[in-house]
């Protein structure tokens, strides 16, 4: 019985390999490793329903950018490189029929730091819909971008999917990009890993509080999901630590009993979520406004 929980496709693949004790190819799944701007990139493509069942994730493409130890706040080149690397991965995932409008949504609860990734990323998004409409002579060449932070059900009484669907019906975007916090199996990946998927997202699934799915089938527009792991399930962390200690037998019942509903996050989570949210926001800007550099984005936001 595997009690380890993760929202990352790259980790789901690792868990399958570990549980199956195989190094052979995973049926229905293709994976490749690459490097860009000194950052490791892993692309996992789930090809069919067999692969989807084995990994527990929908058919589609999942790209993971690992910032690792190279990314530090004092290194401006590391930040700019991370933005360029992430933008280079997102750009080919934009649907070919996307015209001029995009809606960016930051999911999460701003009052809970590990869940504030989405709202914080929205603070770094260049919104242009009003500028293009009101001042076409100056901004008509730019893509129309809107940003939305729908809040959470517990504070608004409204499902995020309902809010987003209402805005989509009003603004008619060609593309939806959703930013949200995820759960990882590894402490080392918290706030240092960014996953981009073309399959949409289920808000709250990483902490066992799943809400309505947000994807093309439910919303009617192409959806890209950008997720950053900020928490580890306590039972998952305990299972990994016990295994690393060389203890072969693990009682899943005990781990679930004492770890249920408990999550772990780094003590530096405040600064870390701000840093990675800024990377995500800048990278989305660079994809949607292809003529902007990192310096241009900084000037525009200021």
N, C-alpha and C positions, 0 to 999 in steps of 0.2 A: 504494500500500500504506500503510494507516494503522497506525502502530505506537503511537499514543497510547493509554494505558491509563487508564481512570477507572471508578469505581464509582458515580458520580453521574449520575442520569438527566438533570439539567439540562446537564451537560457533554457527555454523549453526544449530546444534541440539538444543542448548539453545534458539535460535531465533524461531525455530518451536514451542518449548514448550511454549514460551512466547506468540506468536501470536495465537496459538490454545488454550491457557489457559488450558493446559492439563498436567497432571503428569503421564499419562498412557504411555505405550510403544509406540514408534514411529514405524509405520508400515514399514517393510522392513529394519529395522535398529536394531542392537544389540550394547549395550554399557556396559562397565564395568570400575570401578575405582580400582586402585591398588596403592601401594607405593613401592618404591625401593630406597635405599640409602637416605632416608628421603625426597624423591621427589615424588610428586603426578603424577600418570600416568593414562591417560584415553585412553581406546581403543574403537574406534568406527568402527564397521564393517557394511558397506552398502551392504545388501544381494542381492537386486534385483532392477529392474528398478523403482519400486514404491518408494523405499527408496531413490534412486538416484534423482528422480524427486522432492521429498519433500525437500531434502537437497541441491539440485543443484550441486551435485558432483558425479563423476563416481563410479560405483560399485567397492568396494575394502576395504582395511584395512587402517585406519588412527589412528596413535598412537601419543598422545600428552604428552610430558614431561614438567611439570611446575617447573621451578627453584625457583620461588617465593623469599621470603625474606631470605631463608636459604643460598642461594648462594651469597657470598660476596667475593670480590677480596682478602681480607686479610685472608681468611680461605682456606688453601690448601686442607684440607680434603673435603671441599665442592666442589672444582673443580674436584678432583679425583673421588669423589662419583658421580658427574654429568656425567663424562665421562663413568664410569662403568655402570651407570643406562641406559644411552642412547645406549651404545654398546650392552647391554643385550636385548634391544628392537629391535635393527636393525638386530642383528645376526640371529634370527629365520626367518626374512623376506627375507634373501638371498635365491634365487632360489636353489632348490636341485641340478640342473644340472650345477651349476656354477663350473667351473674347476679351472683354474689358472690365469685368466686375468680379470682385472677390469679397467674401465675408470671412473675417478671422474671429474665432470664438475662443475665449479663455475660460475654461471650466475650473471650478474649484471655489473654495471658501477663503477669502482674503484674510479672515480672522484666525485661521489655523495655518501656521507657517508651512508645514510640509505640503499643504493642499493649495498653496497660494501661487503656484507656478503659472497657471493660466492667467489670472488677473494681472500678475506682475509682467508677464510677457506682453500683455496688451498695452502696457505703459510704454513699450518700445516699438509699437507699430505705427507706421506713417499712415494716417487715415486721410484719404484724398477725395472721397465721394462728393463731399460738399464743395471742395475746391474746384473739382472738375466741372461740377454743375454751375457754380456761381461765377467762376473765373476761367472759362475755357481757353481764353487767349494765352494765359500763363501756364495752366495746368492740364490743358486738353490732351497733351501727349502722354499723360500718366494713366495708369490703370486705376479704375475706381475701386477703392478699398474702404471697407467699413470694419469696425471692431466692436465686439459685443462681449460683455461679462454678465451672463445670465444669473449668477449667484447659484445657490443650492436650494434644494427642496425644503430643507429644514428652516430656512430663513425667509423664503419667498412664498412657500406654499404652492409653487408652480414647478413642474418638471422642466429641466433644462431643454428637453426635446420640444416641449410645447412653446417655450419662448423662442427658440431658434427657428422652429417651423413658422411662427408668426412673422418673424423678421424676414425670412426667406420669401414668404408670400408677398411681402410688401416691397422688398428691394430687388428681388429677382437676380441673385448672384449666379454667376457661371460656375463658381467654385467655392467650396467651404473648407477652411483649414481650422482644425480644432487642436488646441493645446491643453494638455491635462497632465496631472501627476500620475505616476504608475507605482507599482510595487516590484521590487527585485528580490532575488533569492540571496544576493550578495551585498554586504555592506560596502564593498569596494566599488560597486557600480552606482551608489547613490549620488545623485547630482553630478556624476561624471559620465553619464551615458545618455544618449538621445536616440530615441527610436522614431522612425518615420514609417507609416504604413498607409497603404491605399485602400484599406478595408474598413475605415471608420473606427469607432471606439464605443465601449460600453462604460459610461461614467461610474466610478465607484467600485468597479469589479475587483481592483487590486486589494481592497480592504474588505471584501465580502459584503459590499453594500451596493450591488449593481442596480443601475437605473435603466431607463429605456435606451435601446441602442441608437446610435447616431451614425448612419451610413447612407449610401445612395438609395437603398431600398426604402428606408423610412423617411428620408428628407427630399428625395427627388433630384438631388444635385450631386456631382462627384465630391467625395469627402476624403481629404488627407488628414491623418491623425499624427500629431507630433507629441510624443510622450516622454517624460523624464522621471525615472524612478527616484522617489524621495523617502520611501519607507521599506522596511523588511518585516514580513510577518514573523512574530516571535517564535512560533513553532518551527517555521522554515529555518530560521537562524540556528535554533537549538539543534535541529536535525543535522545541519551541516557541521556544527561544532562537534557534536558527538561523533560523527563519522570521521572528522579530521583527527579526533583523539584516538582513533583505532578501535572504537567500540562497534562491533559488527551488527549486533541486534538492537533495533530501536522499536520501542512500543509506541506505535502511532497514537493509540488511545490516550496515553499519558500526555504526550506532547500537545495533542489537540485539547485535552481537558484544561491544561494549565496555560496554554498559549492562545486559546481562542479569544479573539477580540483584542489582542495585545499586539501593537506594532512598535517598531524600533526605528529611530531616526537619529542622524548625527547631532552632536552638540553644537556644531557650527552651521546648523541648517539655515539660520537667518541669512548669513552672507552667501551661502552656497546657492540657495534658491534665487537670490537676486542676480548672481553671476550667470547662472545657466539660463535664466529667463531672458536676460539681455542677449545672450548668444542666439537664442531661438528667435526673438523678436527681430534682431538685425538680419538674420539669415532669411526670414520670411520677406522682409523688405527688399533684400537684394534679389530674391527670386521674382517678386512681383514688379519691381522697378529695376530692370536689368542694367540701366545706365548709372546706377548709384554705387559709389564705393562706401567703405566703412566710414571714412571721414565725412562723406556727403550725408550719410544717414545721421551721424552724430550732430552735424550742423543743422539738419532739418528738424530733428527732435528738440534741439535746444532753442 
